[in-house]
Amino acid sequence: MSGLYDLLRQYVDDGTVPGAVALVARGKRVETAAAGTFEFGGGSPMREDTLFRLASVTKPVMAAALLTLVDEGRLALDEPVKGWLPELAAPRVVRTPDADLDDVVPARRDVTVEDLLTFRAGHGFPDDFSLPAVQQLFGVLQKSGLEPRHTPAPDEWMDRLSRIPMVRHPGEAWLYNTSSDVQGVLAARVSGKPLPEFLAERVLEPLKMTDTAFSVPGDRIGRLPTFYRPGAAGAPEVVDTADGQWSEPPAFPSGAGGLVSTARDWLAFARMLLAGGTADGRRVLSEDSVRRMTTDHLTPAQRASCGLFLEGQGWGYGGSVDVDRAAPWNVPGRYGWVGGSGTAAHLIPADGTVTVLLTQMSMTGPTPTALMRDFWRLAAKG
């Protein structure tokens, strides 16, 4: 595919990003490009094995790991999670989404495993961040998924979550982000292992995703670039450096956004899904779990209420599923997600295409940037 490097170079030269790595794969054919540097104004040159903070591109990997427990029969999709997460045994829900925090009613039913996987578990972010319950959730627990050292350990995190009323009743509405973090706590408690160990055992090691983890060891820290966000008057601000948030294992390994990885590692994950759950002759996920991951589970009304989060898309497990052909790259059935750190990774089961774009420049939300749109448009042309 011609033009991949030139596209990245264009956005480096105009100052949109300091650097980027892109990958497009179709079958055995893989094309990659790296442009720019680790920092604005200089630093190490970008390479194909540069490490990036995945942010929400972590979510599909977390969902796949949890589903290995479903495949084993240790969890059932319709099983209430309160047996493992007693903090969610008697949740309260605000009477209406805009109600005060003390205007609550008991949840109509228990939270199930599938509620967590479909983001319909009651806690999370709707379009309107001004709602009292959402403000408390955002302020108390999830100020920034890109600051893992500032998040309490899992048991304390769950205790705090239990004190925050749900925005909607379980099963009622799609709400962003929080469910993936709860998935991580659930997987650790069911398996009896810390989430980093469990994830490595079930997904990362079988797929040889050797560069994917919740922190960066010292011998690889030189491959992690500086991370930025847009600042006042558009000038970039440093959010994190190589020796910062990801240089040590976090107290709370975030299933919603805590992984660091490379384009090639995410390709290995995508190829496993495209192969129906197998890699190198080894089964990682059942075919049924892969099908459920990459199938939209939302009702039309739930999709319509997602606003800027899902445009022409539904939700599988851990990622969006394109429903409408809203743009040339919105192929119905395309599965994947974008991250607030300027990352995006998708696969198209119908033709085996995988696209990965990794930058170190934060977005303000899940809405794609111009660079992402142009990357997807180029990939769609073949």
HUGIPE-V463520 format. One record per pair of residues at least 12 apart in sequence whose C-alpha atoms are under 10 Angstrom apart, sorted by sequence separation. I is the first residue (numbers start at 1). J is the second residue. D is the distance in whole Angstrom. If there is no record, write none. Layout:
BEGIN
I:J:D
I:J:D
END
This chain:
BEGIN
8:20:6
21:33:6
22:34:7
34:46:6
35:47:8
38:50:9
92:104:6
93:105:5
94:106:9
95:107:10
125:137:8
183:195:10
184:196:9
187:199:9
200:212:9
226:238:7
227:239:5
228:240:7
246:258:9
272:284:8
273:285:8
275:287:9
276:288:8
277:289:8
278:290:10
302:314:9
303:315:8
310:322:9
311:323:9
312:324:5
313:325:9
321:333:6
322:334:5
334:346:7
335:347:5
336:348:9
344:356:6
345:357:6
359:371:10
8:21:8
20:33:8
21:34:4
22:35:9
33:46:9
34:47:6
35:48:9
91:104:10
92:105:6
93:106:6
94:107:9
124:137:8
125:138:8
199:212:10
200:213:8
226:239:8
227:240:5
228:241:9
246:259:9
272:285:8
273:286:10
276:289:9
277:290:6
302:315:10
310:323:10
311:324:9
312:325:7
313:326:9
320:333:9
321:334:6
322:335:7
334:347:6
335:348:6
343:356:8
344:357:5
345:358:8
8:22:8
20:34:6
21:35:7
33:47:8
34:48:6
91:105:9
92:106:5
93:107:6
123:137:8
124:138:9
184:198:10
199:213:9
226:240:6
227:241:6
246:260:8
273:287:9
276:290:6
277:291:9
300:314:9
312:326:6
320:334:8
321:335:5
322:336:9
333:347:9
334:348:4
335:349:8
343:357:6
344:358:6
357:371:9
358:372:10
5:20:10
7:22:10
19:34:8
20:35:6
21:36:9
32:47:10
33:48:7
34:49:9
91:106:6
92:107:5
93:108:9
107:122:9
142:157:10
184:199:9
199:214:10
225:240:9
226:241:5
227:242:8
275:290:9
276:291:8
298:313:9
299:314:8
311:326:8
312:327:9
319:334:10
320:335:6
321:336:7
333:348:6
334:349:7
342:357:8
343:358:5
344:359:9
357:372:7
5:21:9
19:35:6
20:36:7
32:48:7
34:50:9
90:106:7
91:107:6
92:108:9
141:157:7
197:213:10
225:241:7
226:242:6
273:289:9
274:290:8
298:314:6
299:315:10
319:335:6
320:336:6
321:337:9
331:347:10
332:348:8
333:349:7
334:350:8
342:358:6
343:359:6
356:372:10
4:21:10
5:22:8
18:35:9
19:36:4
20:37:8
90:107:7
91:108:9
140:157:9
141:158:9
161:178:10
196:213:7
224:241:8
225:242:6
226:243:9
273:290:6
274:291:10
296:313:8
297:314:7
298:315:6
313:330:9
316:333:10
318:335:9
319:336:5
320:337:6
331:348:8
332:349:10
333:350:7
334:351:10
341:358:8
342:359:5
343:360:8
4:22:8
17:35:10
18:36:6
19:37:5
20:38:9
89:107:10
90:108:10
91:109:9
124:142:10
196:214:7
224:242:5
225:243:10
226:244:9
272:290:9
273:291:9
296:314:5
297:315:6
298:316:8
312:330:8
317:335:10
318:336:8
319:337:5
320:338:9
330:348:10
331:349:10
332:350:9
334:352:10
336:354:10
338:356:10
341:359:7
342:360:6
343:361:9
357:375:8
4:23:9
17:36:8
18:37:6
19:38:6
90:109:9
91:110:8
141:160:7
195:214:9
196:215:9
223:242:8
224:243:9
295:314:8
296:315:5
297:316:6
311:330:10
313:332:9
314:333:10
316:335:8
317:336:10
318:337:8
319:338:9
331:350:9
334:353:9
335:354:10
336:355:9
338:357:9
339:358:9
341:360:6
342:361:5
343:362:9
356:375:9
357:376:9
4:24:9
17:37:9
18:38:7
19:39:8
89:109:10
90:110:8
91:111:9
140:160:8
141:161:7
221:241:10
222:242:7
273:293:9
274:294:10
295:315:7
296:316:5
297:317:8
303:323:10
312:332:9
313:333:9
315:335:9
316:336:9
334:354:9
336:356:10
338:358:10
339:359:10
340:360:10
341:361:6
342:362:5
343:363:9
355:375:9
356:376:9
17:38:10
18:39:6
19:40:8
89:110:7
90:111:10
140:161:9
161:182:10
221:242:6
222:243:9
273:294:9
294:315:8
295:316:5
296:317:8
313:334:9
314:335:10
315:336:9
340:361:9
341:362:4
342:363:6
355:376:8
13:35:10
17:39:9
18:40:5
88:110:8
89:111:8
220:242:10
221:243:7
224:246:9
293:315:9
294:316:5
295:317:8
313:335:9
315:337:10
340:362:5
341:363:6
342:364:9
344:366:10
1:24:8
12:35:7
13:36:8
17:40:8
18:41:8
19:42:10
88:111:7
137:160:9
141:164:10
158:181:10
224:247:10
293:316:5
294:317:7
296:319:9
297:320:10
339:362:8
340:363:5
341:364:9
342:365:9
343:366:10
1:25:10
9:33:10
11:35:9
12:36:6
16:40:10
18:42:8
137:161:8
140:164:9
157:181:10
158:182:8
218:242:10
292:316:7
293:317:4
294:318:9
295:319:10
296:320:8
297:321:9
339:363:8
340:364:6
341:365:9
342:366:9
344:368:9
355:379:7
8:33:8
9:34:9
10:35:9
11:36:9
12:37:9
15:40:8
18:43:10
19:44:10
20:45:10
21:46:7
23:48:9
136:161:10
157:182:9
218:243:9
221:246:9
291:316:9
292:317:7
293:318:7
294:319:8
295:320:9
296:321:6
321:346:10
338:363:10
339:364:10
340:365:6
341:366:10
343:368:9
354:379:9
355:380:10
5:31:10
7:33:9
8:34:7
9:35:6
10:36:10
15:41:9
19:45:8
20:46:7
21:47:7
22:48:8
85:111:10
137:163:10
216:242:9
221:247:7
290:316:10
291:317:10
293:319:8
294:320:8
295:321:7
296:322:8
319:345:10
320:346:9
321:347:10
322:348:10
339:365:8
340:366:6
342:368:9
343:369:10
353:379:9
4:31:8
5:32:8
6:33:9
8:35:6
9:36:7
18:45:10
19:46:6
20:47:9
21:48:6
136:163:10
137:164:7
154:181:9
158:185:8
216:243:9
220:247:10
290:317:9
293:320:9
294:321:6
295:322:9
296:323:8
319:346:9
321:348:10
338:365:9
339:366:6
340:367:9
342:369:8
353:380:9
4:32:8
5:33:5
6:34:10
7:35:9
8:36:8
12:40:9
18:46:9
19:47:9
20:48:9
21:49:9
82:110:8
136:164:7
137:165:9
154:182:9
157:185:9
289:317:9
293:321:9
294:322:10
295:323:10
338:366:6
339:367:9
340:368:10
344:372:8
1:30:10
2:31:10
4:33:6
5:34:7
6:35:9
21:50:8
80:109:9
81:110:8
82:111:7
93:122:8
97:126:10
136:165:9
137:166:9
216:245:10
217:246:9
218:247:7
337:366:8
338:367:8
339:368:9
342:371:9
343:372:9
353:382:10
1:31:7
3:33:10
4:34:9
5:35:7
20:50:9
21:51:10
80:110:6
81:111:6
82:112:8
92:122:10
93:123:9
98:128:9
101:131:10
134:164:9
137:167:10
154:184:9
155:185:8
215:245:8
216:246:6
217:247:7
218:248:9
338:368:8
342:372:9
346:376:10
1:32:10
4:35:10
21:52:9
79:110:9
80:111:5
81:112:5
82:113:10
91:122:9
97:128:10
100:131:9
101:132:6
102:133:10
133:164:7
134:165:9
154:185:6
215:246:5
216:247:5
217:248:8
20:52:10
78:110:10
79:111:8
80:112:4
81:113:6
91:123:10
98:130:9
99:131:8
100:132:6
101:133:6
133:165:6
134:166:9
145:177:10
153:185:10
154:186:10
214:246:7
215:247:6
216:248:7
217:249:9
344:376:10
78:111:9
79:112:5
80:113:6
81:114:10
98:131:5
99:132:7
100:133:8
101:134:10
132:165:10
133:166:7
134:167:7
213:246:10
214:247:9
215:248:6
216:249:8
78:112:6
79:113:6
80:114:9
81:115:9
97:131:7
98:132:7
99:133:8
133:167:6
154:188:9
214:248:9
215:249:5
338:372:9
77:112:7
78:113:6
79:114:8
80:115:9
81:116:9
96:131:10
97:132:8
98:133:8
101:136:9
132:167:9
133:168:10
142:177:9
154:189:10
214:249:6
215:250:7
76:112:9
77:113:5
78:114:6
79:115:10
97:133:8
98:134:9
131:167:8
142:178:8
213:249:9
214:250:7
224:260:9
76:113:7
77:114:5
78:115:8
97:134:9
141:178:9
224:261:10
296:333:8
75:113:8
76:114:8
77:115:8
94:132:9
123:161:9
214:252:9
215:253:9
295:333:7
77:116:9
94:133:8
123:162:10
214:253:6
294:333:7
295:334:9
296:335:9
77:117:9
93:133:9
138:178:10
154:194:10
213:253:9
214:254:8
294:334:8
295:335:8
123:164:9
126:167:9
137:178:9
154:195:10
214:255:9
294:335:6
123:165:8
124:166:8
125:167:8
126:168:10
293:335:9
294:336:8
70:113:9
122:165:9
123:166:5
124:167:7
214:257:9
215:258:8
216:259:10
293:336:10
122:166:5
123:167:6
124:168:9
214:258:6
215:259:7
216:260:7
329:373:8
121:166:9
122:167:6
123:168:7
213:258:8
214:259:5
215:260:7
216:261:9
328:373:10
329:374:10
67:113:10
121:167:10
122:168:5
123:169:9
213:259:5
214:260:6
215:261:10
327:373:9
329:375:9
330:376:9
66:113:9
67:114:10
121:168:8
122:169:5
123:170:8
126:173:9
212:259:7
213:260:6
214:261:9
329:376:6
330:377:10
120:168:8
121:169:7
122:170:5
126:174:8
127:175:9
211:259:10
212:260:5
213:261:7
328:376:8
329:377:6
120:169:8
121:170:5
122:171:7
124:173:10
125:174:9
126:175:5
127:176:9
211:260:8
212:261:4
327:376:10
328:377:6
329:378:9
331:380:9
67:117:9
120:170:6
121:171:6
122:172:8
123:173:10
124:174:8
125:175:5
126:176:6
211:261:6
212:262:7
327:377:8
328:378:10
329:379:8
330:380:9
66:117:9
119:170:9
120:171:5
121:172:8
122:173:7
123:174:9
124:175:5
125:176:5
126:177:10
210:261:9
211:262:7
328:379:10
329:380:6
119:171:9
120:172:6
121:173:8
122:174:8
123:175:7
124:176:5
125:177:7
209:261:8
210:262:9
211:263:10
328:380:7
329:381:9
63:116:9
64:117:10
118:171:9
119:172:10
120:173:5
121:174:8
122:175:7
123:176:8
124:177:6
125:178:8
196:249:9
209:262:9
211:264:9
212:265:7
294:347:9
327:380:10
328:381:9
63:117:7
116:170:9
119:173:8
120:174:5
121:175:8
122:176:10
123:177:9
124:178:5
196:250:10
210:264:10
211:265:7
212:266:9
294:348:9
62:117:10
63:118:10
115:170:7
116:171:9
118:173:10
119:174:5
120:175:6
121:176:10
123:178:6
124:179:7
209:264:8
210:265:7
211:266:10
294:349:8
115:171:6
118:174:7
119:175:6
120:176:9
122:178:9
123:179:7
124:180:10
196:252:10
199:255:10
209:265:5
309:365:8
310:366:9
311:367:9
60:117:10
114:171:9
115:172:9
118:175:9
119:176:6
121:178:9
122:179:9
195:252:9
196:253:7
208:265:8
209:266:8
308:365:9
309:366:6
310:367:9
59:117:10
107:165:10
111:169:9
112:170:8
115:173:10
118:176:10
119:177:7
121:179:7
194:252:10
195:253:7
196:254:10
207:265:8
209:267:9
291:349:10
308:366:8
309:367:7
106:165:10
107:166:8
110:169:9
111:170:6
112:171:9
115:174:9
116:175:10
119:178:8
120:179:8
123:182:10
194:253:9
195:254:9
196:255:10
207:266:10
209:268:7
308:367:7
309:368:10
105:165:9
106:166:10
109:169:8
110:170:7
111:171:8
119:179:6
195:255:8
207:267:10
208:268:8
209:269:8
104:165:7
105:166:10
107:168:9
108:169:6
109:170:7
110:171:9
116:177:10
118:179:8
119:180:8
121:182:10
204:265:9
207:268:6
208:269:9
103:165:9
104:166:9
107:169:6
108:170:7
109:171:9
116:178:9
117:179:7
118:180:9
206:268:10
207:269:7
256:318:9
101:164:8
102:165:9
104:167:10
106:169:9
107:170:7
108:171:10
116:179:5
117:180:7
196:259:10
206:269:10
207:270:10
255:318:10
101:165:7
105:169:10
108:172:10
115:179:8
116:180:7
204:268:9
207:271:9
100:165:10
101:166:10
116:181:9
117:182:10
204:269:8
207:272:8
270:335:10
101:167:10
113:179:10
116:182:7
117:183:8
148:214:9
203:269:8
206:272:10
270:336:9
116:183:7
148:215:10
185:252:9
87:155:9
99:167:9
184:252:9
185:253:9
187:255:10
97:166:9
98:167:8
184:253:8
185:254:9
203:272:10
85:155:10
88:158:9
91:161:10
92:162:9
94:164:10
95:165:10
97:167:5
113:183:8
116:186:10
184:254:7
185:255:8
87:158:6
88:159:9
91:162:7
92:163:9
93:164:9
94:165:6
95:166:10
96:167:8
97:168:7
181:252:9
183:254:9
184:255:5
207:278:9
208:279:9
86:158:9
87:159:6
90:162:9
91:163:9
92:164:8
93:165:5
94:166:6
95:167:9
96:168:8
181:253:8
182:254:9
183:255:7
184:256:8
206:278:9
207:279:7
85:158:8
86:159:9
87:160:9
88:161:9
89:162:9
91:164:9
92:165:5
93:166:4
94:167:6
95:168:9
96:169:10
113:186:9
181:254:6
182:255:8
183:256:9
206:279:8
207:280:8
274:347:8
276:349:10
85:159:10
87:161:8
88:162:6
91:165:7
92:166:6
93:167:6
94:168:7
95:169:10
180:254:8
181:255:5
182:256:9
206:280:9
273:347:9
274:348:8
275:349:9
87:162:5
88:163:10
91:166:7
92:167:9
93:168:6
94:169:9
180:255:5
181:256:5
207:282:9
270:345:9
274:349:6
86:162:9
87:163:9
92:168:9
93:169:6
178:254:10
179:255:9
180:256:5
181:257:8
206:282:8
270:346:8
271:347:9
273:349:8
274:350:9
85:162:10
92:169:9
93:170:9
178:255:9
179:256:8
180:257:8
181:258:9
206:283:9
207:284:8
270:347:6
274:351:9
275:352:9
91:169:9
177:255:9
178:256:7
206:284:7
267:345:9
270:348:9
271:349:10
274:352:6
91:170:9
177:256:6
266:345:8
267:346:9
270:349:10
273:352:10
274:353:9
176:256:10
177:257:9
263:343:10
266:346:9
267:347:9
274:354:9
146:227:10
203:284:7
263:344:10
271:352:8
202:284:7
203:285:9
257:339:8
263:345:9
270:352:9
271:353:9
202:285:9
256:339:10
257:340:9
270:353:9
271:354:8
257:341:9
270:354:7
270:355:9
268:354:10
270:356:10
267:354:7
266:354:9
267:355:8
56:145:9
266:355:9
267:356:8
55:145:7
56:146:10
266:356:8
55:146:7
54:146:9
147:239:9
263:355:9
264:356:9
53:146:8
146:239:9
147:240:8
263:356:6
146:240:9
262:356:9
263:357:7
149:244:9
150:245:9
157:252:8
262:357:10
263:358:7
149:245:6
156:252:10
262:358:8
85:182:9
147:244:9
148:245:6
149:246:8
153:250:8
154:251:8
155:252:9
261:358:10
147:245:6
148:246:8
149:247:10
152:250:9
153:251:5
154:252:6
146:245:8
147:246:9
149:248:9
151:250:8
152:251:6
153:252:5
154:253:8
85:185:8
146:246:9
148:248:10
149:249:8
150:250:9
151:251:7
152:252:6
153:253:8
154:254:9
84:185:9
85:186:7
148:249:9
149:250:6
150:251:9
151:252:6
152:253:10
81:183:10
84:186:7
148:250:6
149:251:7
150:252:9
151:253:9
84:187:9
147:250:9
148:251:8
149:252:8
151:254:9
82:186:10
84:188:10
85:189:8
148:252:7
149:253:9
81:186:8
84:189:7
85:190:10
148:253:7
84:190:7
148:254:7
83:190:10
146:254:10
145:254:8
148:257:9
145:255:10
147:257:10
148:258:7
75:186:10
145:256:8
146:257:7
147:258:9
229:340:10
75:187:10
145:257:6
146:258:7
229:341:8
144:257:10
145:258:7
228:341:8
229:342:9
66:180:10
227:341:8
228:342:10
75:190:8
227:342:10
63:179:10
67:183:10
74:190:8
63:180:7
66:183:7
74:191:9
59:177:8
62:180:7
65:183:9
66:184:8
69:187:8
61:180:10
62:181:9
65:184:9
68:187:9
59:179:10
60:180:9
63:183:7
66:186:8
67:187:9
240:360:10
56:177:8
59:180:6
62:183:7
63:184:9
66:187:6
69:190:8
239:360:10
58:180:9
59:181:9
62:184:7
65:187:8
66:188:9
69:191:8
239:361:9
238:361:9
239:362:9
56:180:9
59:183:10
63:187:10
66:190:10
174:298:8
237:361:10
59:184:10
62:187:9
66:191:10
173:298:9
174:299:10
236:361:8
237:362:10
172:298:10
173:299:9
236:362:10
171:298:10
172:299:10
175:302:10
173:301:9
174:302:6
173:302:6
174:303:8
65:195:10
172:302:8
173:303:9
175:305:10
176:306:9
174:305:8
175:306:8
228:359:10
229:360:8
230:361:8
66:198:9
173:305:8
174:306:7
227:359:9
228:360:6
229:361:6
230:362:7
62:195:10
65:198:8
66:199:9
69:202:9
173:306:9
176:309:8
227:360:5
228:361:5
229:362:5
230:363:8
65:199:6
68:202:7
175:309:9
225:359:9
226:360:7
227:361:6
228:362:6
229:363:7
230:364:8
64:199:9
65:200:9
67:202:10
68:203:9
225:360:7
226:361:9
227:362:8
228:363:9
229:364:8
65:201:9
66:202:9
224:360:9
62:199:8
65:202:6
66:203:10
180:317:10
61:199:8
64:202:9
65:203:6
180:318:7
64:203:8
65:204:9
179:318:9
174:314:10
62:203:9
174:315:9
177:318:9
61:203:8
61:204:9
58:212:10
58:214:10
54:212:10
53:212:10
51:211:8
52:212:10
53:213:10
54:214:10
50:211:10
51:212:9
53:214:9
49:211:9
53:215:10
51:216:9
51:220:9
50:220:10
51:221:9
51:222:9
52:223:9
53:224:8
50:222:9
51:223:6
52:224:6
53:225:9
50:223:5
51:224:5
52:225:7
49:223:8
50:224:6
51:225:7
52:226:9
53:227:8
118:292:10
49:224:10
50:225:8
52:227:9
117:292:10
118:293:9
47:223:9
117:293:9
46:223:9
44:222:9
45:223:10
46:224:10
118:296:9
119:297:10
120:298:9
127:305:8
44:223:9
46:225:9
118:297:7
119:298:10
126:305:8
127:306:7
128:307:10
44:224:10
45:225:10
117:297:10
118:298:8
126:306:7
127:307:6
44:225:8
125:306:10
126:307:8
127:308:7
43:225:9
120:302:10
126:308:9
127:309:7
43:226:9
114:297:10
126:309:8
38:222:10
125:309:10
38:223:9
38:224:8
39:225:7
40:226:9
38:225:5
39:226:6
40:227:10
37:225:8
38:226:6
39:227:8
40:228:9
37:226:10
38:227:9
39:228:9
65:255:10
62:254:9
63:255:8
53:246:9
62:255:5
63:256:10
61:255:8
62:256:7
146:340:9
59:254:9
60:255:9
61:256:9
62:257:9
145:340:9
146:341:8
40:236:8
58:254:8
59:255:6
60:256:9
62:258:10
118:314:10
119:315:8
144:340:10
145:341:10
58:255:6
59:256:5
62:259:10
118:315:7
119:316:9
40:238:10
56:254:10
57:255:10
58:256:6
59:257:7
61:259:9
117:315:9
118:316:6
119:317:8
39:238:9
55:254:9
56:255:9
57:256:8
58:257:5
59:258:9
117:316:8
118:317:6
119:318:8
55:255:9
56:256:6
57:257:7
58:258:7
59:259:9
117:317:5
118:318:7
119:319:10
55:256:7
56:257:5
57:258:9
58:259:6
116:317:9
117:318:6
118:319:9
39:241:10
54:256:10
55:257:4
56:258:8
57:259:8
58:260:8
115:317:10
116:318:9
117:319:9
118:320:10
38:241:10
54:257:7
55:258:6
56:259:9
57:260:10
58:261:9
114:317:9
38:242:10
53:257:8
54:258:7
55:259:7
57:261:10
53:258:7
54:259:6
55:260:8
61:266:9
64:269:10
19:225:9
53:259:6
54:260:5
18:225:10
52:259:9
53:260:4
54:261:6
18:226:9
52:260:5
53:261:7
54:262:9
58:266:10
61:269:8
18:227:9
51:260:6
52:261:6
53:262:9
54:263:10
57:266:9
60:269:9
61:270:10
64:273:9
18:228:9
51:261:5
52:262:6
60:270:10
17:228:9
50:261:8
51:262:5
52:263:9
17:229:10
49:261:9
50:262:6
51:263:8
54:266:10
49:262:6
50:263:8
64:277:10
71:284:10
72:285:10
16:230:10
48:262:8
49:263:7
50:264:10
71:285:7
72:286:10
48:263:7
49:264:7
70:285:10
71:286:6
48:264:8
49:265:9
68:284:7
69:285:10
70:286:9
71:287:10
146:362:10
67:284:10
68:285:6
71:288:9
16:234:10
18:236:10
67:285:7
68:286:8
71:289:7
17:236:9
65:284:9
67:286:9
70:289:8
15:235:10
16:236:9
64:284:9
65:285:9
15:236:9
64:285:7
67:288:10
68:289:8
67:289:7
67:290:9
64:289:8
67:292:10
63:289:10
64:290:8
67:293:9
64:293:8
63:293:8
32:263:9
32:264:9
60:293:8
30:264:10
60:294:10
30:267:9
24:263:10
23:263:7
21:262:9
22:263:7
23:264:8
21:263:7
22:264:10
25:267:8
23:266:10
24:267:9
23:267:8
27:271:9
25:271:10
27:274:10
67:317:9
63:316:10
64:317:8
63:317:6
64:318:8
62:317:9
63:318:5
60:316:9
61:317:10
62:318:7
63:319:9
60:317:7
61:318:7
59:317:8
60:318:4
61:319:9
59:318:5
60:319:6
58:318:8
59:319:7
60:320:9
57:318:9
58:319:10
56:318:9
57:319:8
56:319:9
60:335:9
60:336:7
59:336:9
60:337:8
59:337:8
57:336:8
58:337:9
59:338:10
57:337:6
58:338:9
59:339:9
56:337:7
57:338:6
58:339:8
56:338:6
57:339:5
55:338:8
56:339:4
57:340:9
54:338:9
55:339:5
56:340:7
57:341:9
54:339:6
55:340:6
56:341:8
57:342:10
60:345:10
53:339:9
54:340:8
55:341:6
56:342:10
57:343:7
53:340:9
54:341:7
55:342:8
56:343:8
57:344:7
58:345:10
53:341:7
54:342:8
55:343:7
56:344:9
57:345:7
52:341:9
53:342:9
54:343:6
55:344:9
56:345:10
57:346:9
52:342:9
53:343:8
54:344:8
52:343:8
54:345:9
54:358:8
53:358:9
54:359:9
52:358:7
53:359:9
54:360:9
51:358:9
52:359:7
53:360:8
55:362:10
50:358:9
51:359:10
52:360:7
50:359:10
51:360:10
56:366:9
46:359:10
22:343:10
24:345:10
26:347:10
38:359:10
39:360:9
20:342:9
21:343:10
22:344:10
23:345:9
24:346:10
25:347:9
26:348:10
38:360:8
20:343:9
22:345:10
24:347:10
30:353:10
32:355:10
27:351:8
28:352:10
29:353:10
30:354:9
31:355:10
32:356:9
33:357:10
34:358:10
17:342:9
26:351:8
27:352:6
30:355:10
32:357:10
26:352:6
27:353:7
25:352:8
26:353:5
27:354:9
25:353:6
26:354:7
24:353:7
25:354:5
26:355:9
24:354:6
25:355:7
23:354:8
24:355:5
25:356:9
23:355:6
24:356:7
22:355:8
23:356:5
24:357:9
22:356:6
23:357:6
21:356:8
22:357:4
23:358:9
21:357:6
22:358:6
20:357:7
21:358:5
22:359:9
20:358:6
21:359:7
19:358:9
20:359:5
21:360:10
19:359:6
20:360:7
18:359:8
19:360:7
20:361:9
17:359:7
18:360:7
19:361:9
17:360:7
18:361:8
17:361:6
16:361:8
17:362:9
8:357:10
8:359:10
24:375:10
23:375:10
24:376:10
16:369:10
22:375:8
16:370:9
17:371:9
24:378:10
25:379:9
16:371:8
24:379:7
23:379:9
24:380:10
26:382:9
24:382:9
11:370:9
11:371:7
10:371:9
8:371:8
7:371:8
8:374:10
7:374:8
8:375:8
7:375:7
4:375:8
7:378:9
3:375:10
4:378:8
3:378:8
4:379:8
2:378:9
3:379:10
1:378:8
2:379:10
1:379:8
1:381:9
2:382:9
1:382:6
END
